[in-house]
Amino acid sequence: MNKTITQIVLVGLVLFLFQCQSDNFITHSSGLQYRFITKNNDNPQPFINDVLLLKMRVTGSEGNLVEEIPPFRIILTKPSHAGGSVEDALGLMHKGDSAIFLIKANNYFIYTKQRALPEGINADENLIFYIKLIDIIPKAEYEKERELAMLSDKREEERLLTLYLKEHKITDEPTLSGLYFIELEKGTGLRPEPGREVTVHYEGAFINGQVFDSSFKRNKPFTFCFGVGEVIQGWDEGIARMQVGGKYKLIIPSYLAYGDESKGPIPAYSTLVFVIELLQVEP
């Protein structure tokens, strides 16, 4: 059977079963309406701040698919709104349970997801949530797991930096902070002062040489207020050493850039390599 036809048949079947059994929904004290498909009363239930591994599928009241999210992790928090929320739903479940919940579209998108209603979804419409709670990870266990992952990522970053320095025969010593500052073309003009605007051309690359951003290619210089935290710490420190007319390479460890957070195309724990040309400093 054609995949698209199969999906339509499945959606229709789910909607039919839902409509036929809608009288079986229970109303929780929060106002949440729900019905369990499988229930494991002997298994643990989550506490606030536990990390939950779950699958979720959301449809509109007519069976139209709104969201289908593969297994993902979420931290259980207090209810994001009154009247029955996703947090209320998760708090009712045991590990291994699967259930159906009815939640107002406006409440889910505005208060839980903090975004506007998608086109075609009515504010007062009951969205149908199909949720399976796969696992419950206590907060302490999750933090230990995350700490070990972070330590591993840091060690890998250090290993890659060591290889990069060796392969490119860089013998310059880093600054006290760990920044590598390499002069490519000497500048002779003004030095930047905190609070003044500076204009630069730049190219940013990962340590493997892959370029992720370049004002050179766009032919559009970048202007910002220097020394007030508008850019990453490694930029402020490096540009403080520059003079107008010069071009410099900065090798910036992640703790002077974006650290353990991802930023656009930049993964967490990324050492960044920037070539920066200082074009102008506000007098």
C-alpha positions in Angstrom: 0.0 0.0 0.0 1.2 3.5 -0.8 2.9 5.1 2.2 0.7 8.2 2.0 -2.5 6.2 1.8 -1.3 4.1 4.7 -0.8 7.2 6.8 -4.2 8.5 5.9 -5.8 5.2 6.8 -4.0 5.1 10.2 -5.0 8.7 11.0 -8.6 7.9 10.1 -8.5 4.7 12.3 -7.1 6.6 15.3 -9.6 9.3 14.9 -12.5 6.8 14.6 -11.3 4.9 17.8 -10.9 8.2 19.6 -14.4 9.4 18.7 -15.9 6.0 19.6 -14.3 6.0 23.0 -14.4 9.7 23.9 -16.9 9.0 26.7 -14.2 7.0 28.5 -12.0 10.0 29.2 -11.4 10.9 32.8 -11.2 14.4 34.1 -8.4 15.1 36.5 -8.7 17.7 39.3 -6.5 20.0 37.1 -9.1 19.9 34.4 -7.0 17.6 32.2 -8.9 15.0 30.3 -7.1 11.7 29.7 -7.4 8.0 28.9 -4.7 5.4 29.4 -3.9 2.9 26.7 -1.3 1.0 28.7 -0.8 1.5 32.4 2.0 0.1 34.7 1.0 0.9 38.2 3.9 -0.9 39.7 6.4 1.2 37.9 7.7 4.6 39.3 6.2 7.9 38.5 8.2 11.1 37.8 9.0 13.9 40.2 9.5 17.6 39.4 13.0 18.0 37.9 13.3 14.4 36.8 14.4 14.0 33.2 11.9 12.1 31.1 12.4 10.2 27.9 9.2 10.1 25.9 7.6 9.9 22.4 4.8 12.3 21.6 2.3 12.7 18.7 -0.1 15.6 18.6 -3.1 15.9 16.3 -5.9 18.4 15.9 -9.5 17.6 16.8 -10.1 16.4 13.2 -7.1 14.0 13.2 -4.8 16.4 11.3 -1.2 15.9 12.4 0.2 18.9 14.3 3.5 17.5 15.7 5.2 14.1 15.7 8.3 14.1 17.9 10.7 11.1 18.0 12.1 10.0 21.4 13.3 13.1 23.2 14.2 14.2 26.7 12.4 16.8 28.8 12.8 18.0 32.3 9.5 17.8 34.2 8.5 21.2 35.6 5.5 22.6 37.4 2.4 23.0 35.2 2.9 25.8 32.6 -0.8 26.8 32.8 -4.1 26.0 34.6 -6.8 23.8 33.1 -4.7 20.8 32.3 -1.2 20.9 30.8 1.4 18.6 29.3 3.2 18.7 32.7 0.0 17.6 34.4 -0.2 14.8 31.9 3.4 13.6 32.4 2.9 13.7 36.2 0.1 11.2 36.0 2.1 8.6 34.1 4.3 5.7 35.2 7.4 4.5 33.4 6.2 2.5 30.3 2.7 4.0 30.2 1.1 5.3 27.1 -2.0 7.5 27.2 -4.1 10.1 25.3 -4.6 13.6 26.7 -6.8 16.5 25.6 -5.2 20.0 25.9 -6.4 23.3 24.6 -4.4 24.5 21.6 -4.0 28.0 22.9 -2.7 26.8 26.3 -0.2 24.4 24.8 1.3 26.8 22.2 1.1 30.1 24.1 2.0 29.0 27.6 3.9 25.7 27.2 5.8 26.2 23.9 5.7 30.0 24.2 5.0 30.6 20.5 2.1 31.7 18.3 -0.6 29.3 17.2 0.3 27.6 13.9 -1.8 28.5 11.0 -5.0 26.4 10.8 -5.2 25.7 14.5 -8.1 27.2 16.5 -7.3 28.6 19.9 -10.1 26.8 21.7 -9.5 23.5 19.8 -8.7 20.4 21.9 -5.4 19.0 20.7 -5.0 15.2 21.1 -1.7 14.1 22.7 -0.5 10.5 22.3 2.3 10.2 24.8 4.5 7.2 25.7 6.7 7.6 28.8 9.8 5.5 27.9 12.0 6.2 30.9 12.5 8.3 34.0 16.0 9.6 34.8 16.4 11.1 38.3 17.9 14.5 38.3 21.1 13.5 40.2 21.7 10.6 37.7 21.1 12.9 34.7 23.5 15.5 36.1 26.2 12.9 36.6 25.7 11.6 33.1 25.9 15.2 31.7 29.0 15.9 33.7 30.8 12.8 32.3 29.7 13.8 28.8 31.0 17.4 29.3 34.3 16.0 30.6 34.6 13.8 27.6 33.8 16.7 25.2 36.4 18.9 26.9 39.1 16.3 26.6 38.2 15.8 22.9 38.4 19.6 22.4 41.9 19.7 24.0 43.0 16.8 21.9 41.9 18.4 18.7 43.5 21.7 19.6 46.8 20.0 20.3 46.7 18.3 16.9 45.8 21.6 15.2 48.7 23.4 16.8 51.1 20.6 15.8 49.8 20.3 12.2 50.0 24.1 11.6 53.4 24.4 13.4 52.1 27.0 15.7 54.6 27.6 18.5 53.2 30.9 19.8 52.3 30.8 23.5 48.7 31.4 24.5 47.7 34.4 26.7 47.0 33.7 30.3 43.3 33.1 29.4 44.3 30.5 26.8 43.7 32.6 23.7 46.1 32.2 20.8 46.9 35.5 19.1 48.8 35.3 15.8 49.8 38.4 13.8 49.4 37.9 10.0 49.8 41.5 8.9 51.0 44.2 11.2 48.7 47.1 11.9 49.9 50.7 12.3 46.7 52.6 13.1 44.6 53.2 16.2 44.0 50.7 18.9 40.4 50.1 20.0 39.1 51.5 23.3 36.2 50.0 25.3 32.9 51.6 24.5 34.0 52.7 21.0 32.8 51.3 17.7 35.1 49.1 15.7 34.7 47.8 12.2 36.2 44.5 11.1 36.2 41.9 8.4 36.4 38.3 9.6 36.2 34.6 8.7 35.3 32.0 11.3 36.1 28.4 11.0 36.1 25.2 13.1 39.3 23.6 14.0 38.9 21.2 11.1 39.1 24.1 8.7 35.4 24.2 7.8 34.3 27.8 7.5 30.9 28.7 9.2 30.8 32.4 8.6 32.7 35.1 6.6 32.1 38.8 6.2 34.9 38.7 3.5 32.7 36.5 1.3 29.7 38.7 1.9 31.8 41.8 1.3 30.0 43.4 4.3 32.2 44.5 7.2 30.9 44.0 10.8 30.6 47.0 13.2 30.1 46.6 16.9 30.8 48.3 20.2 34.1 47.0 21.5 34.7 45.8 25.1 31.1 45.8 26.4 30.3 42.1 25.8 28.5 42.4 22.4 30.8 39.7 21.1 32.4 36.6 22.5 35.1 37.0 25.1 37.9 35.8 22.8 37.0 38.5 20.3 37.1 41.3 22.9 40.4 40.0 24.3 42.0 39.5 20.9 40.8 42.8 19.3 42.2 44.7 22.3 45.7 43.7 21.0 45.1 44.8 17.4 45.8 48.0 15.4 43.9 49.3 12.4 45.2 48.0 9.2 46.4 44.7 10.7 45.1 41.1 10.1 45.3 38.6 12.9 44.4 35.0 13.6 42.7 34.1 16.9 42.4 30.5 18.1 39.6 30.7 20.7 38.9 27.8 23.1 35.2 27.1 23.7 35.3 28.6 27.2 36.2 32.0 25.6 33.4 31.5 23.0 30.2 29.6 23.5 31.2 27.0 26.0 28.9 24.1 26.6 26.1 25.7 24.6 25.4 25.3 20.9 25.0 28.5 18.9 23.5 28.2 15.4 25.9 26.0 13.4 28.4 26.0 16.2 28.3 22.9 18.4 29.1 23.0 22.2 32.8 22.7 23.1 34.0 24.1 19.8 37.4 25.7 19.5 37.0 28.5 16.9 39.6 29.9 14.5 39.0 33.5 13.4 41.0 35.6 10.9 40.1 39.2 11.7 41.1 42.3 9.8 40.7 45.5 11.8 39.4 48.1 9.4 38.4 51.1 11.5 38.3 52.3 15.1 36.0 55.2 16.2 38.4 58.0 17.3 
